[in-house]
Amino acid sequence: MQQRRIADVEVGAVGLGAMPMSVAGGPPRERSLATIRAAVEAGVTLIDTADAYSVDDTDFGHNEELVAEALRGVSGVLVATKGGHVRTPGGGWALDGRPEHLKAACEASLRRLRVDAIDLYQFHRPDPEVPTAESVGALAELLDEGKIRLAGVSNFDAAQIREADEVLGGRLAAVQNQFSPAYRSSEPELELCAELGVAFLPWSPLGGMSAAGELGARFAAFAEVGAAHGASPQQVCLAWLLAKAPVVVPIPGASRPESARDSAAAAHLELSADELVRLDG
């Protein structure tokens, strides 16, 4: 497979994290579908999901099926999904990074997404019971088999990212780590991705489902810069992330069409050097 970097086609873009639509307390199905479609209409070309985005083990795969339904008949959208997390009774989470599990999970995701090959398949989180090289090796095999077009990892530190890229023969396309004004400890991983030309997808870029609405109150600079531009603090936050490096593709979650449209508009917000320094403070 020819080496490809997702950042080459997603520079300056804002994606959509579909997770909030399938976890406990999520919106009604029709509103979720409308939110995904509104994001696409607003110019979003990357939708992020995972097989484990569900209320519990009884509806495993719910989010993938939702995304597939919303995008039926739609072209030009890259769908990224993940495997390696499992759900347990009562809504718990567990890890399974065994190669055989990841291969089976990929097959199930292919069926739920109704595709012949997954655009971007990501190992959801390192499993301390399985060597990283073995888990990522399963992604390399899926690439070679044509089951996935691009391979990524999530929640990896810098050393693990380098190892993953080596195992993949230089074909690591994306890294998805937490990064937001409240959580900046993934800065070394972001810088490494910029060095390698690998897309960096910050998850929970607005601080998470419960904190996104309070971003301006918690970090006044984002509200103040937003007021100067006639933009929301959330738009400013996403524009700030986009300015970090050309490989950054934030994937804010949304559960309402209005939120999806607001986030997409951040791609057109230009911040000055002085404003970026202020937001970094």
C-alpha positions in Angstrom: 0.0 0.0 0.0 1.3 3.4 -0.9 2.2 5.5 2.1 -0.4 8.1 2.9 -0.6 10.7 5.6 -4.1 11.8 6.6 -2.7 15.3 7.4 -2.1 15.8 3.7 -5.8 16.0 3.0 -7.1 17.3 6.2 -4.9 20.4 6.9 -6.9 23.2 8.4 -9.9 21.0 9.0 -12.1 20.4 12.0 -13.6 16.9 12.4 -16.5 15.6 14.4 -16.3 13.2 17.3 -19.5 11.2 17.3 -19.1 9.6 20.8 -21.6 11.9 22.7 -24.4 10.5 20.5 -24.1 7.0 21.8 -23.1 7.1 25.5 -25.5 7.3 28.5 -27.5 10.5 28.3 -27.0 10.9 24.6 -29.5 12.7 22.3 -32.4 11.1 20.5 -31.5 9.1 17.4 -33.0 11.6 14.9 -31.1 14.5 16.5 -27.9 12.5 16.3 -28.4 11.8 12.7 -29.2 15.5 12.0 -26.0 16.5 13.9 -23.8 14.3 11.8 -25.5 15.5 8.6 -25.2 19.2 9.7 -21.5 18.7 10.3 -21.0 17.4 6.8 -23.1 20.2 5.3 -20.9 22.7 7.2 -17.8 21.2 5.6 -16.6 18.6 8.0 -14.8 15.8 6.1 -13.7 13.5 9.0 -16.1 11.7 11.4 -14.5 9.9 14.3 -16.2 6.9 16.0 -15.3 3.6 17.7 -16.9 0.2 18.2 -17.0 0.7 22.0 -19.0 4.0 21.8 -22.2 2.6 23.4 -24.1 2.8 26.6 -22.8 -0.7 27.7 -22.1 -4.1 26.3 -25.7 -4.7 25.1 -25.5 -2.1 22.3 -21.8 -2.5 21.4 -21.2 -0.9 18.0 -24.1 1.6 18.3 -22.1 4.6 17.3 -20.6 3.0 14.1 -24.1 2.0 13.0 -25.4 5.5 13.6 -22.6 7.1 11.6 -23.2 4.6 8.8 -26.9 5.5 8.6 -26.2 9.2 8.7 -23.7 9.0 5.9 -25.6 6.7 3.6 -25.3 8.1 0.1 -22.7 10.7 1.2 -19.3 10.8 -0.4 -16.1 12.7 0.4 -16.1 12.0 4.2 -13.3 10.1 5.9 -14.7 7.8 8.6 -12.2 6.9 11.4 -13.0 4.2 13.9 -11.2 2.4 16.6 -10.8 -1.1 18.1 -9.2 -2.4 21.3 -11.7 -1.3 23.9 -14.5 -3.5 25.0 -17.6 -2.8 27.2 -18.5 -4.8 30.3 -21.9 -5.2 32.0 -23.1 -2.1 33.7 -21.4 0.3 31.4 -17.8 -0.5 32.3 -14.7 -0.4 30.0 -11.9 -2.9 29.5 -9.0 -3.3 27.1 -8.2 -6.1 24.6 -5.2 -5.4 22.4 -4.7 -9.0 21.3 -4.1 -9.2 17.5 -6.9 -11.7 17.1 -9.3 -9.4 18.8 -8.3 -6.4 16.7 -8.7 -8.4 13.5 -12.1 -9.6 14.6 -13.1 -6.1 15.7 -12.1 -4.7 12.4 -14.3 -7.2 10.5 -17.2 -6.3 12.7 -16.6 -2.6 12.1 -16.5 -3.2 8.4 -20.0 -4.7 8.6 -21.4 -2.0 10.8 -20.0 0.8 8.7 -21.1 -1.0 5.5 -17.8 -0.5 3.7 -15.3 -2.7 2.0 -12.3 -1.0 3.6 -12.2 1.3 6.7 -10.7 4.8 5.9 -8.8 5.1 9.2 -8.6 2.3 11.7 -7.0 3.1 15.1 -5.8 1.0 18.0 -7.9 2.6 20.8 -5.6 2.4 23.8 -2.4 0.3 24.7 -3.2 -2.9 26.6 -0.6 -3.5 29.3 -1.2 -7.2 28.9 -0.1 -7.2 25.2 3.1 -5.9 23.7 2.5 -2.8 21.7 4.3 -4.2 18.7 1.9 -7.2 18.6 -1.2 -5.0 18.7 0.1 -2.6 16.1 1.3 -5.5 14.0 -2.3 -6.5 13.6 -2.9 -3.1 12.0 0.0 -3.6 9.7 -1.6 -6.9 8.5 -5.0 -5.2 8.0 -3.2 -2.6 5.9 -1.5 -5.2 3.8 -4.8 -7.1 3.4 -6.6 -3.9 2.2 -9.1 -4.1 5.1 -8.1 -0.6 6.2 -6.7 2.3 4.1 -4.9 4.1 6.9 -3.7 3.0 10.4 -3.6 5.1 13.5 -3.1 4.8 17.3 -4.8 6.5 20.2 -3.6 7.4 23.7 0.1 6.6 22.9 3.1 8.4 24.3 6.0 9.5 22.2 8.0 6.3 22.5 5.0 4.2 21.6 4.3 6.4 18.6 7.8 5.9 17.3 7.5 2.2 17.9 4.1 2.1 16.1 5.5 3.9 13.1 8.4 1.5 12.9 6.1 -1.6 13.1 3.9 -0.1 10.4 6.9 0.5 8.2 6.5 4.3 8.2 2.8 4.1 7.5 1.4 5.5 10.7 -1.2 8.0 9.6 -2.7 9.4 12.8 -2.4 9.7 16.5 -5.4 10.5 18.6 -4.6 11.9 22.1 -6.4 14.1 24.6 -5.5 17.8 24.2 -7.4 20.9 25.3 -6.8 24.1 27.2 -7.2 22.1 30.4 -5.1 19.2 29.3 -1.9 20.1 27.5 0.4 17.2 28.6 0.3 15.7 25.1 2.3 18.6 23.7 5.4 16.3 23.1 3.3 13.9 21.1 1.8 16.7 19.0 5.3 18.0 18.3 6.5 14.5 17.3 3.5 14.1 15.0 4.4 17.4 13.3 8.0 16.1 12.9 6.9 12.8 11.4 4.1 14.3 9.2 1.5 12.2 11.1 -2.0 13.7 11.8 -2.6 14.6 15.4 -6.3 14.3 16.3 -7.0 16.0 19.7 -9.9 14.3 21.5 -12.0 16.2 23.9 -10.5 19.4 22.5 -13.1 21.5 24.3 -12.6 19.8 27.6 -15.1 17.0 27.4 -18.9 16.7 27.2 -19.5 18.2 30.7 -17.0 21.0 30.4 -17.3 22.3 26.8 -20.1 24.7 27.5 -18.1 26.3 30.4 -14.8 26.7 28.4 -15.1 30.5 28.2 -15.8 30.8 31.9 -12.9 28.6 32.9 -10.4 30.2 30.5 -11.3 33.8 30.1 -8.8 34.5 27.3 -10.8 32.3 24.9 -14.0 34.2 25.6 -12.2 37.6 25.3 -10.5 36.7 22.0 -13.8 35.3 20.8 -15.7 38.5 21.6 -13.2 40.4 19.5 -13.9 38.2 16.5 -17.6 37.7 17.0 -16.9 34.0 17.6 -17.6 31.6 20.4 -14.9 30.5 22.9 -15.2 27.0 21.5 -14.4 28.3 18.0 -11.4 30.1 19.3 -10.2 27.0 21.1 -10.4 24.9 17.9 -8.7 27.7 15.9 -6.0 27.8 18.5 -5.4 24.0 18.2 -5.4 24.2 14.4 -2.6 26.9 14.7 -0.4 24.5 16.7 0.7 22.6 13.7 -0.5 21.9 10.2 -1.1 18.2 11.1 -3.7 19.0 13.8 -7.3 17.9 13.1 -9.4 18.6 16.2 -12.4 16.2 16.7 -14.8 18.0 19.0 -17.9 16.1 20.0 -21.4 17.3 19.3 -24.9 16.3 20.1 -26.8 19.1 18.4 -26.6 20.4 14.8 -25.9 24.0 16.1 -22.8 22.8 18.0 -21.5 20.9 14.9 -21.9 24.0 12.7 -20.2 26.2 15.3 -17.2 23.9 15.5 -16.9 23.6 11.7 -16.7 27.4 11.4 -13.5 27.4 13.4 -11.6 26.4 10.3 -12.2 29.9 8.9 -11.2 31.8 12.1 -7.7 33.4 11.8 -6.0 34.3 15.1 -3.1 36.8 15.3 0.3 35.8 16.7 -0.3 37.9 19.7 -3.7 36.2 20.3 -2.1 32.8 20.1 0.6 33.8 22.6 -2.2 35.0 24.9 -4.1 31.7 24.6 -1.0 29.7 25.2 -0.5 31.5 28.5 
